[in-house]
Amino acid sequence: MIERNEGERLTPAGRSPVPRPAKHGVLVACIVLLIIAIAVAAGVVPRWRARAALRTETYDLAVPSVSVIHPKLGAPKTEIVLPGNIQAFVDSPIYARTNGYLKKWYADIGTRVKKGQLLADIETPEVDQQLDQARADLNTAQANYRLSQITASRYQDLLKTDAVSKQDVDNANGDFEAKRAMVDSALSNERRLEQLQSFEKIYAPFDGVITARNTDVGHLINSGAGGPATELFHIAALGKLRVYVNVPQQDSVSAKPGLKADLTFQEFPGRKFKGTLVRTADSIDPASRTLLVEVDVDNPTGELLPGAYAEVHLQVPSGSPAYILPVSTLIFRAHGLQVATVDPQNRAALKNITLGRDLGNEVEVVSGISAADSIIVTPPDSLVSGEAVRVVAAATIPQREPSGNSEQ
């Protein structure tokens, strides 16, 4: 009887037994499982990598990236440009001191005159007649004075011989004193009318230019008695000009007499006219919060005209060191004006600052920061103190080029 082991099958005589198909199924199953594992791994690994990348990106986005700058120290002297109003150094209207009619005028607008130069003649017939009457009254008073003097002298001699009484002598002396007082009164009246008559001629009170003529030949001249006076001429001294400037309160401490100033005009492009601050009002205007100062400028050629508009450049010494920052670094919040800085641990710190001048794209900071601070440019709106930041670049403040105007 032929014996066979379990799991084998008989073969023809002389041949080896053939394995059963069970081993082949196991191999196929292993291969299938391997394929499934590879497929699963191919789907899971990219997802895991994507999650890791998302986690990294989220962390990176949570830490804002910023660029920083260091404040630039301002100049020791600050130039402030302010509007100025030019006035003549001496400016005066000319009125008549007597009544009459204008006989002739000798200077028109634009005429340069010297002190004491005749400007006009006025006819005053009433004053002339009053002067003649005053002189006649003076002659009468002098004649009475001389007679009373002789009478008093004679009574003094007669008193020595008891020819007259003492009362008569006193009466004669009293009359003599009264006549002398009348002479003094008549003489004063004559001098008053002579001075009034001298006002018939109008003279220039100082060297200058006639800027207005408000009368003509034949006009009735009223000196103000019984009606408003009429201005005949207006004269201005142009050899030196006064420029009045309102300096802001924050710069008023540095606006001291002796400070140099440059004046520029639109009608004189590229030119500067030198001036000097000579006096201040020593009082802040409560309406504008400014200090009124006067700058004097020489005008020997007369090319600068009173009433013109000028830009006054004042070189004001800086009272305290100021730093220059671009306006993109400023933060406007309820706590006041702030800037954001980065500390050595790469954390943000908000600092309150005080501004000086507004330079357009830049501002002056007079307190709150130092030269060593790293200031964040264009800080995020949500940035708070203590928040971690990443410094990605260092920015620079562009240098401003000074204006190259030529001097006078």
C-alpha positions as CSV (number, residue, x, y, z in Angstrom):
1,M,0.0,0.0,0.0
2,I,1.4,3.3,-1.0
3,E,1.8,5.8,2.0
4,R,1.5,9.6,1.5
5,N,2.0,12.4,3.7
6,E,-0.6,15.0,4.4
7,G,-0.4,17.9,2.1
8,E,1.1,15.9,-0.8
9,R,-0.3,14.3,-3.7
10,L,0.8,11.2,-5.6
11,T,2.9,11.5,-8.6
12,P,3.8,9.0,-11.3
13,A,6.3,6.5,-10.2
14,G,9.8,7.8,-9.9
15,R,8.9,11.6,-9.6
16,S,9.1,14.0,-6.6
17,P,5.9,15.1,-4.9
18,V,4.4,18.5,-6.0
19,P,3.6,21.1,-3.2
20,R,0.1,22.2,-2.6
21,P,-1.3,25.5,-3.9
22,A,-1.6,26.9,-0.3
23,K,2.0,28.4,-0.4
24,H,1.3,30.3,-3.6
25,G,-1.7,32.0,-2.0
26,V,0.3,33.2,0.9
27,L,2.8,34.8,-1.4
28,V,0.1,36.5,-3.4
29,A,-1.4,37.8,-0.2
30,C,1.9,39.2,1.0
31,I,2.4,41.0,-2.3
32,V,-1.1,42.5,-2.1
33,L,-0.5,43.6,1.4
34,L,2.8,45.2,0.4
35,I,1.1,47.0,-2.4
36,I,-1.6,48.3,-0.1
37,A,1.0,49.5,2.4
38,I,2.9,51.3,-0.3
39,A,-0.3,53.0,-1.5
40,V,-1.3,54.0,2.1
41,A,2.2,55.4,2.7
42,A,2.1,57.3,-0.6
43,G,-1.1,59.0,0.6
44,V,-0.2,59.6,4.2
45,V,3.4,60.9,3.9
46,P,2.4,63.9,1.6
47,R,-0.4,64.8,4.1
48,W,2.0,64.6,7.0
49,R,4.5,66.8,5.1
50,A,1.8,69.3,4.2
51,R,0.7,69.5,7.8
52,A,4.3,70.1,8.9
53,A,4.7,72.8,6.3
54,L,1.3,74.4,7.3
55,R,2.4,74.3,10.9
56,T,5.7,76.0,10.1
57,E,4.0,78.6,7.9
58,T,1.4,79.3,10.6
59,Y,4.2,79.9,13.1
60,D,6.0,82.1,10.6
61,L,2.9,84.1,10.0
62,A,2.2,84.5,13.7
63,V,5.6,86.2,14.1
64,P,5.4,89.4,12.0
65,S,8.4,90.3,9.9
66,V,9.6,93.9,10.2
67,S,12.3,96.2,8.9
68,V,14.0,98.6,11.2
69,I,15.9,101.8,11.1
70,H,18.0,103.8,13.5
71,P,17.1,107.5,14.2
72,K,19.2,110.1,12.5
73,L,20.4,112.9,14.8
74,G,19.2,116.3,13.7
75,A,21.4,119.3,13.0
76,P,22.5,121.6,16.0
77,K,20.8,124.5,14.2
78,T,17.3,124.2,12.8
79,E,16.1,126.3,9.9
80,I,12.5,127.5,10.2
81,V,10.8,129.2,7.3
82,L,8.1,131.7,8.2
83,P,6.1,134.3,6.3
84,G,7.1,137.9,6.9
85,N,5.5,141.2,6.2
86,I,7.8,144.0,5.1
87,Q,7.3,147.6,6.3
88,A,9.3,150.8,5.8
89,F,11.7,151.6,8.6
90,V,9.9,154.9,9.0
91,D,6.4,155.5,7.5
92,S,4.5,158.7,8.1
93,P,1.5,160.6,6.8
94,I,1.9,164.3,6.3
95,Y,-0.9,166.7,7.2
96,A,-1.4,170.4,7.1
97,R,-1.2,172.5,10.3
98,T,-3.1,175.4,8.9
99,N,-6.2,176.1,6.9
100,G,-6.2,177.4,3.3
101,Y,-5.9,176.4,-0.3
102,L,-3.1,174.4,-1.9
103,K,-1.1,176.8,-4.1
104,K,1.4,174.3,-5.5
105,W,2.9,170.9,-4.9
106,Y,6.5,169.8,-5.8
107,A,6.6,166.0,-5.2
108,D,4.6,163.2,-6.7
109,I,4.4,159.5,-5.9
110,G,7.8,157.7,-6.3
111,T,9.7,161.0,-5.8
112,R,12.8,160.5,-3.6
113,V,13.1,163.4,-1.3
114,K,15.6,164.6,1.3
115,K,14.8,165.8,4.8
116,G,13.7,169.5,4.7
117,Q,12.8,169.4,1.0
118,L,9.8,171.6,0.1
119,L,6.7,169.5,-0.9
120,A,3.9,172.0,-1.2
121,D,2.7,175.6,-0.6
122,I,-0.6,176.6,1.0
123,E,-2.3,180.0,0.7
124,T,-3.6,181.2,4.1
125,P,-5.0,184.8,3.7
126,E,-6.8,184.6,7.0
127,V,-3.7,183.7,8.9
128,D,-1.8,186.5,7.1
129,Q,-4.4,189.0,8.2
130,Q,-4.4,187.7,11.7
131,L,-0.6,188.1,11.8
132,D,-0.8,191.7,10.7
133,Q,-3.4,192.4,13.4
134,A,-1.3,190.7,16.0
135,R,1.7,192.8,15.0
136,A,-0.4,196.0,15.3
137,D,-1.7,194.9,18.7
138,L,1.9,194.3,19.8
139,N,2.9,197.8,18.7
140,T,0.0,199.3,20.7
141,A,1.0,197.3,23.8
142,Q,4.6,198.3,23.5
143,A,3.6,202.0,23.2
144,N,1.4,201.8,26.3
145,Y,4.2,199.9,28.1
146,R,6.7,202.6,27.4
147,L,4.3,205.3,28.6
148,S,3.5,203.5,31.8
149,Q,7.2,202.9,32.3
150,I,7.9,206.7,32.0
151,T,5.0,207.5,34.3
152,A,6.1,205.1,37.0
153,S,9.6,206.4,36.8
154,R,8.4,210.1,37.2
155,Y,6.2,209.1,40.2
156,Q,9.1,207.6,41.9
157,D,11.1,210.9,41.6
158,L,8.1,213.0,42.7
159,L,7.6,210.8,45.8
160,K,11.0,211.8,47.0
161,T,9.8,215.5,47.2
162,D,6.4,214.5,48.6
163,A,4.8,216.0,45.5
164,V,2.6,212.8,45.1
165,S,1.2,210.4,47.5
166,K,2.4,206.8,48.0
167,Q,-0.9,205.5,46.6
168,D,-0.3,207.3,43.3
169,V,3.1,205.8,43.0
170,D,1.7,202.3,43.6
171,N,-1.0,202.9,41.0
172,A,1.6,203.9,38.5
173,N,3.8,200.9,39.2
174,G,0.8,198.5,38.9
175,D,-0.2,200.0,35.6
176,F,3.4,199.6,34.5
177,E,3.4,195.8,35.4
178,A,0.0,195.4,33.6
179,K,1.3,197.0,30.4
180,R,4.4,194.8,30.5
181,A,2.2,191.7,30.7
182,M,0.1,192.9,27.8
183,V,3.3,193.3,25.7
184,D,4.3,189.7,26.5
185,S,0.8,188.4,25.6
186,A,0.8,190.3,22.3
187,L,4.3,189.1,21.5
188,S,3.3,185.5,22.2
189,N,0.3,185.8,19.9
190,E,2.5,187.2,17.2
191,R,4.9,184.3,17.5
192,R,2.0,181.8,17.4
193,L,0.7,183.3,14.2
194,E,4.1,183.4,12.7
195,Q,4.5,179.7,13.4
196,L,1.1,179.1,11.9
197,Q,2.0,181.0,8.8
198,S,5.2,179.0,8.5
199,F,3.0,175.9,8.1
200,E,2.0,177.3,4.7
201,K,5.1,175.4,3.5
202,I,5.1,171.6,3.7
203,Y,8.5,170.1,4.2
204,A,9.7,166.4,4.1
205,P,10.4,165.3,7.7
206,F,13.0,162.7,6.7
207,D,14.7,161.1,3.7
208,G,12.4,158.8,1.9
209,V,10.0,158.2,-1.0
210,I,6.6,159.8,-1.5
211,T,4.2,156.8,-1.7
212,A,1.0,158.8,-1.9
213,R,-0.2,162.3,-2.9
214,N,-3.8,162.9,-1.9
215,T,-4.2,166.6,-2.8
216,D,-3.9,168.9,-5.8
217,V,-3.8,172.6,-6.7
218,G,-6.8,174.5,-5.5
219,H,-7.9,171.9,-2.9
220,L,-9.3,173.3,0.3
221,I,-6.9,172.3,3.1
222,N,-8.4,171.6,6.5
223,S,-6.0,171.2,9.4
224,G,-8.7,169.4,11.5
225,A,-10.4,172.4,13.1
226,G,-14.2,171.8,12.7
227,G,-13.8,168.7,10.5
228,P,-11.6,165.7,9.7
229,A,-8.1,166.5,8.5
230,T,-7.0,165.4,5.1
231,E,-3.7,163.6,4.5
232,L,-1.7,165.5,1.9
233,F,1.3,163.1,1.4
234,H,2.6,159.8,2.6
235,I,6.3,159.3,2.9
236,A,8.3,156.1,3.7
237,A,12.0,155.6,4.4
238,L,13.3,152.7,2.4
239,G,17.0,152.6,3.1
240,K,16.3,150.0,5.8
241,L,13.2,147.9,6.1
242,R,11.4,146.2,9.0
243,V,10.2,142.6,8.6
244,Y,7.7,141.4,11.1
245,V,7.5,137.6,11.7
246,N,5.4,135.5,14.0
247,V,7.6,132.8,15.5
248,P,5.8,129.7,16.8
249,Q,5.8,129.3,20.6
250,Q,8.0,126.1,20.5
251,D,10.8,128.1,18.8
252,S,10.3,131.4,20.7
253,V,12.9,130.6,23.3
254,S,15.6,130.6,20.6
255,A,14.4,133.7,18.8
256,K,16.8,136.2,20.5
257,P,18.1,139.6,19.2
258,G,21.2,139.1,17.1
259,L,19.9,136.0,15.3
260,K,20.7,136.0,11.6
261,A,18.0,135.6,9.0
262,D,17.8,135.2,5.2
263,L,15.0,136.6,3.2
264,T,13.8,135.1,-0.1
265,F,11.3,136.5,-2.6
266,Q,9.4,135.0,-5.5
267,E,10.4,138.0,-7.6
268,F,14.1,137.4,-6.9
269,P,14.6,133.7,-7.5
270,G,17.8,132.2,-6.3
271,R,18.7,135.3,-4.2
272,K,19.0,135.7,-0.4
273,F,18.9,139.0,1.4
274,K,20.6,139.2,4.8
275,G,18.8,140.4,7.9
276,T,19.2,140.5,11.6
277,L,16.6,139.9,14.3
278,V,16.8,143.1,16.4
279,R,13.8,142.9,18.8
280,T,10.9,140.8,20.0
281,A,7.6,141.6,21.6
282,D,8.5,139.5,24.7
283,S,4.9,138.3,24.8
284,I,3.1,135.3,23.3
285,D,0.0,136.3,21.3
286,P,-2.8,134.2,23.0
287,A,-4.8,134.0,19.7
288,S,-2.0,132.6,17.5
289,R,0.4,131.3,20.2
290,T,3.3,133.1,18.4
291,L,6.0,135.6,19.3
292,L,6.2,138.7,17.2
293,V,9.8,139.5,16.2
294,E,11.3,142.2,14.0
295,V,14.0,141.5,11.5
296,D,15.8,144.5,10.0
297,V,17.3,144.3,6.4
298,D,19.4,146.9,4.6
299,N,17.9,148.1,1.3
300,P,20.4,150.5,-0.2
301,T,19.2,150.1,-3.8
302,G,15.6,150.3,-2.9
303,E,14.7,147.2,-4.8
304,L,12.8,145.7,-1.9
305,L,9.4,147.4,-1.4
306,P,7.4,147.8,1.7
307,G,4.2,145.8,1.9
308,A,5.8,142.9,0.0
309,Y,5.6,139.2,1.2
310,A,8.8,137.5,2.1
311,E,9.9,134.1,3.4
312,V,12.2,134.5,6.4
313,H,14.7,131.7,7.0
314,L,15.8,131.7,10.7
315,Q,18.7,129.6,11.8
316,V,17.4,128.7,15.3
317,P,19.7,126.8,17.6
318,S,18.2,123.5,18.8
319,G,17.5,123.6,22.5
320,S,17.7,119.8,22.8
321,P,19.0,117.0,20.5
322,A,16.3,116.0,18.0
323,Y,16.1,112.9,15.9
324,I,14.7,112.5,12.4
325,L,12.2,109.7,11.6
326,P,10.0,109.0,8.5
327,V,6.3,109.5,9.1
328,S,5.8,105.8,8.3
329,T,7.2,104.9,11.7
330,L,4.5,106.8,13.7
331,I,1.7,105.0,15.5
332,F,-1.5,106.9,16.3
333,R,-3.4,105.3,19.1
334,A,-5.5,106.3,22.2
335,H,-2.3,106.3,24.3
336,G,-0.9,109.1,22.2
337,L,1.8,109.3,19.5
338,Q,4.1,106.3,19.6
339,V,6.8,104.4,17.7
340,A,7.6,100.7,17.9
341,T,11.1,99.5,18.7
342,V,12.8,96.1,18.8
343,D,14.7,95.0,21.9
344,P,17.7,92.6,21.9
345,Q,15.3,89.7,22.4
346,N,13.5,90.5,19.2
347,R,10.4,91.7,21.0
348,A,8.4,94.8,20.2
349,A,8.3,97.7,22.6
350,L,6.0,100.7,22.1
351,K,7.4,104.1,23.2
352,N,5.5,107.4,23.5
353,I,7.3,110.3,21.7
354,T,7.1,114.1,21.5
355,L,7.3,115.6,18.0
356,G,9.1,118.8,17.0
357,R,8.8,120.2,13.5
358,D,6.9,118.5,10.7
359,L,9.4,118.2,7.7
360,G,6.9,116.7,5.3
361,N,7.9,113.1,4.7
362,E,9.9,113.2,8.0
363,V,9.4,114.5,11.5
364,E,11.5,115.7,14.3
365,V,11.3,113.7,17.6
366,V,12.5,115.7,20.6
367,S,11.9,113.1,23.3
368,G,11.1,109.5,23.8
369,I,13.8,107.7,21.8
370,S,17.6,107.4,21.6
371,A,20.1,106.9,18.7
372,A,20.5,103.3,19.7
373,D,16.9,102.3,19.2
374,S,15.8,100.1,16.4
375,I,12.6,101.7,15.1
376,I,10.1,99.6,13.1
377,V,9.1,101.0,9.7
378,T,5.4,100.7,8.9
379,P,4.5,98.7,12.1
380,P,1.4,96.4,11.9
381,D,-1.8,97.8,13.3
382,S,-2.1,94.9,15.8
383,L,1.4,95.2,17.2
384,V,1.6,95.3,21.0
385,S,4.5,95.6,23.5
386,G,6.2,92.3,24.2
387,E,5.1,90.6,20.9
388,A,7.8,88.6,19.2
389,V,9.0,90.0,15.8
390,R,11.4,88.9,13.1
391,V,13.8,91.6,11.7
392,V,14.2,90.9,8.0
393,A,15.9,94.0,6.8
394,A,17.4,97.3,8.0
395,A,16.1,100.4,6.3
396,T,17.8,103.7,5.9
397,I,16.5,107.3,6.1
398,P,17.2,109.2,2.8
399,Q,19.2,112.3,3.2
400,R,17.6,115.6,2.3
401,E,19.6,117.8,0.0
402,P,20.0,121.4,1.1
403,S,18.6,124.2,-1.1
404,G,21.4,125.9,-3.0
405,N,20.2,129.6,-3.2
406,S,22.8,132.2,-3.9
407,E,23.3,135.1,-1.5
408,Q,22.8,138.7,-2.3
